[in-house]
Amino acid sequence: MSLFIVNNSTNFLNLNTNGPSETELIGQKLGQLLQPADVVCLIGGLGAGKTAFTRGVGRGWGTTGRVTSPTFTLVNEYSRPQDGKILFHLDCYRLISEDDVETIGLDDILAADGAVVIEWPQIAADWLPNDRLLIEIEVIDESTRSFQIKGFGPRSDDLIAQLNDHFS
C-alpha cells in the first residue's frame, strides 16, 4: 500500500493515496472515529474523490446502505443498524445562495443526533460549527490524491491525532 503521511502537526495532517481503494480506506478509518455532532467538510474539484472518500466514511460509520453522491438529491442519510444514528451526506455544489442552505435544512441536520459530511461547503460557511474538520483533496495525477486534513477545535484536533496514530 502506498498510503503515506507527508506532514502532520496537532491540527493538520497530509495523506497521499494511490487509487480509490486507498481513498476509501482513509474515509473508512475516519468513519470509525466519527461521533454524532462531528462535521467533516470536503473541498475538491469534480472527480477529486469526495464521494469515494465518503463511501469509506459510510463503511466505517457502519451503514449497510450504498453511499452515493447527493449531487441531485442534495442530502442523503445513512443509518447504522446497531444504534440508528445517521450519517448525513450533503452536496452543496448546486446551491446558489444562503437561502438555499436554509431550504435544505442544514440547521436541523446539524442539530440532529448524527455525523455530517458536506461536499462543497463554502456556501454554508456561516452555518457550520466552529469545531469541524476541513479536508481539501488535491488531484496530483490520474490515481494520486493529496488529502490535507485540518482541524478547527478540540474534537477535530483529536480526530486528526487518532488518524495520525493509525496511519503512521
PyMOL commands that set and color helices and strands:
alter all, ss='L'
color gray80, all
select helices_A, chain A and resi 20-33+50-61+98-103+106-111+121-127+154-167
alter helices_A, ss='H'
color red, helices_A
select strands_A, chain A and resi 4-9+12-18+39-43+75-79+86-91+114-119+132-139+144-152
alter strands_A, ss='S'
color yellow, strands_A
deselect
rebuild
show_as cartoon
